[in-house]
Amino acid sequence: QTRQAAGLRSEGLSYWLVAEAAGWFGHPEVRNRAYTEEHARDSLENLLFSLCRFYELTGHYPARITAVSYTLKQQRFEQLHRAAVKFPAAVFKFLGTPVPPGATGAQAGEAATVAAFQTDPYSCSGPLLAKKARRDPFAVGPPHPSRCPGMAELLKYCAPKVYSGAVPWQKSEDGATGLMPAGRRSSRSGIYT
């Protein structure tokens, strides 16, 4: 859905279809717990909207996140996006895969993207907003904030400074969080970009 030529197929769905065609790489049991997020138009939205999607499917937020992307995006995810959504660093893990050898300009492109997110952490203006507009040729847009009421304000937030409001995965004064209760099985969220 981020490229007109790809049609109404999201990046997440394309990964799901590859795994399906490959027989889930020898782990067919994963199929019944593999879901996609269909709205993200940039890397921040991959993380932010995946938190919302996890909540939609489970009724709680993940206790930990493992983000998987190209190794050159590690700083962006760990320092910028994780901080923008206020997810605790201690339970946020990044797994990198090497950039393909023929990806000329990848380092320079990543440096420019990091610089843009440093001044515009929620991709609300300038080149980051323009990129999101280009990546939404079918006008899908973001998920409606009512789908994740605990993070509705964060989903609507747009400013050059980090969001200062409460998020469900932060501990309140009584120690409670919106995270999965102890003893529940599914506590991970994977974000693949």
C-alpha positions as CSV (number, residue, x, y, z in Angstrom):
1,Q,0.0,0.0,0.0
2,T,3.0,2.3,0.1
3,R,3.7,2.0,-3.6
4,Q,1.0,2.5,-6.3
5,A,2.5,-0.3,-8.4
6,A,2.3,-2.8,-5.6
7,G,-1.5,-2.3,-5.4
8,L,-3.4,-2.7,-2.1
9,R,-0.8,-4.9,-0.6
10,S,1.0,-3.6,2.5
11,E,4.6,-4.2,3.3
12,G,3.6,-6.2,6.3
13,L,1.2,-8.4,4.2
14,S,4.0,-9.0,1.6
15,Y,6.2,-10.4,4.4
16,W,3.3,-12.5,5.6
17,L,2.8,-13.9,2.1
18,V,6.5,-14.7,1.7
19,A,6.5,-16.6,5.0
20,E,3.3,-18.4,3.9
21,A,4.9,-19.4,0.5
22,A,8.0,-20.6,2.3
23,G,6.0,-22.8,4.7
24,W,6.8,-20.5,7.6
25,F,10.4,-21.5,7.2
26,G,9.8,-24.8,8.9
27,H,7.7,-23.4,11.7
28,P,4.0,-23.6,10.5
29,E,2.7,-23.1,14.1
30,V,3.7,-19.5,13.8
31,R,1.0,-18.9,11.1
32,N,-1.8,-18.8,13.7
33,R,-0.1,-16.0,15.7
34,A,1.3,-13.9,12.8
35,Y,-0.6,-10.7,12.2
36,T,0.1,-7.6,10.1
37,E,-0.1,-3.9,10.7
38,E,-1.5,-2.2,7.6
39,H,-1.2,1.6,8.2
40,A,2.5,2.5,8.7
41,R,4.1,4.8,6.1
42,D,7.5,5.3,7.8
43,S,9.7,3.6,10.5
44,L,8.2,5.6,13.4
45,E,4.7,4.5,12.4
46,N,6.0,0.9,12.1
47,L,6.7,1.0,15.8
48,L,3.8,3.3,16.9
49,F,1.1,1.5,15.0
50,S,2.4,-1.9,15.9
51,L,1.9,-1.0,19.5
52,C,-1.7,-0.1,18.7
53,R,-2.2,-3.3,16.6
54,F,-0.9,-5.5,19.4
55,Y,-3.4,-3.9,21.7
56,E,-6.2,-4.5,19.2
57,L,-5.4,-8.2,19.1
58,T,-4.6,-8.9,22.7
59,G,-6.3,-6.2,24.8
60,H,-3.0,-5.1,26.4
61,Y,0.4,-3.7,25.3
62,P,3.5,-5.7,24.8
63,A,5.9,-6.2,27.8
64,R,8.9,-6.1,25.4
65,I,9.6,-5.2,21.8
66,T,12.0,-6.7,19.3
67,A,12.4,-4.5,16.3
68,V,14.1,-6.1,13.2
69,S,15.5,-4.0,10.4
70,Y,18.7,-3.1,8.6
71,T,21.6,-2.7,10.9
72,L,22.1,0.9,9.8
73,K,18.7,1.8,11.3
74,Q,19.6,0.8,14.8
75,Q,20.3,4.3,16.1
76,R,17.0,5.5,14.6
77,F,15.0,2.8,16.3
78,E,16.8,2.6,19.6
79,Q,17.4,6.3,20.2
80,L,14.8,8.2,18.3
81,H,11.7,6.1,17.7
82,R,11.8,4.2,21.0
83,A,12.2,7.5,22.8
84,A,9.4,9.2,20.8
85,V,6.9,6.5,21.9
86,K,8.3,6.4,25.4
87,F,8.9,2.7,25.4
88,P,11.4,1.6,28.2
89,A,14.9,1.0,26.8
90,A,15.4,-2.0,29.1
91,V,12.7,-4.0,27.3
92,F,13.4,-2.8,23.8
93,K,15.7,-4.9,21.6
94,F,16.9,-4.3,18.1
95,L,18.0,-7.1,15.7
96,G,19.8,-6.0,12.6
97,T,20.2,-7.6,9.2
98,P,23.0,-6.4,6.9
99,V,22.3,-3.9,4.2
100,P,22.5,-5.6,0.7
101,P,25.9,-4.9,-0.9
102,G,24.5,-3.1,-3.9
103,A,22.5,-0.6,-1.8
104,T,24.5,2.4,-2.8
105,G,23.8,5.6,-0.9
106,A,22.2,3.7,2.0
107,Q,24.5,5.2,4.7
108,A,24.0,8.8,3.4
109,G,20.2,8.2,3.1
110,E,20.1,6.9,6.7
111,A,22.1,9.9,8.0
112,A,19.6,12.3,6.3
113,T,16.7,10.4,7.7
114,V,18.1,10.4,11.3
115,A,18.8,14.1,11.0
116,A,15.2,14.7,9.9
117,F,13.7,12.6,12.7
118,Q,16.0,14.5,15.2
119,T,14.2,17.7,14.4
120,D,10.8,16.2,13.6
121,P,10.4,13.1,15.8
122,Y,6.8,12.4,14.8
123,S,7.3,13.1,11.0
124,C,4.8,16.0,11.1
125,S,6.3,18.3,8.6
126,G,8.8,18.9,5.8
127,P,10.4,16.0,4.0
128,L,9.1,13.3,6.5
129,L,5.5,14.4,6.1
130,A,5.9,14.6,2.3
131,K,7.4,11.0,2.3
132,K,4.4,9.8,4.3
133,A,2.0,11.4,1.8
134,R,3.8,9.7,-1.1
135,R,3.6,6.4,0.7
136,D,-0.1,6.5,1.0
137,P,-1.3,6.5,-2.6
138,F,-4.6,4.7,-1.6
139,A,-5.4,7.2,1.2
140,V,-5.4,4.5,3.9
141,G,-4.0,6.9,6.6
142,P,-3.3,6.0,10.2
143,P,-5.5,3.9,12.4
144,H,-8.3,5.8,14.2
145,P,-7.2,6.7,17.8
146,S,-10.4,5.2,19.2
147,R,-8.9,1.7,18.3
148,C,-6.3,2.2,21.0
149,P,-7.8,4.5,23.6
150,G,-4.8,4.3,26.0
151,M,-2.5,5.8,23.4
152,A,-5.0,8.0,21.5
153,E,-3.2,11.2,22.4
154,L,0.1,9.9,21.3
155,L,-1.3,8.7,18.0
156,K,-2.6,12.3,17.4
157,Y,0.5,14.1,18.7
158,C,2.5,16.2,16.3
159,A,5.2,18.5,17.6
160,P,9.0,18.9,17.4
161,K,9.5,17.8,21.0
162,V,9.0,14.4,22.6
163,Y,5.4,13.7,23.8
164,S,5.1,14.5,27.5
165,G,1.8,12.8,28.2
166,A,1.2,9.4,29.8
167,V,1.4,6.2,27.8
168,P,0.0,2.9,28.9
169,W,3.4,1.1,29.1
170,Q,4.8,3.5,31.7
171,K,4.3,2.8,35.4
172,S,1.9,5.0,37.2
173,E,2.4,6.1,40.8
174,D,0.8,2.9,42.1
175,G,3.1,0.8,39.9
176,A,0.4,-0.3,37.5
177,T,0.9,-0.4,33.7
178,G,-1.2,-1.2,30.6
179,L,1.2,-4.1,29.9
180,M,0.2,-7.7,29.9
181,P,-0.5,-9.1,33.4
182,A,2.1,-11.5,34.8
183,G,1.5,-15.1,33.8
184,R,0.0,-14.4,30.4
185,R,1.8,-16.2,27.5
186,S,2.0,-13.7,24.6
187,S,4.3,-10.9,25.7
188,R,6.3,-10.0,22.6
189,S,5.8,-7.7,19.7
190,G,8.0,-7.8,16.7
191,I,8.3,-4.9,14.4
192,Y,9.8,-5.7,11.0
193,T,10.8,-2.9,8.6
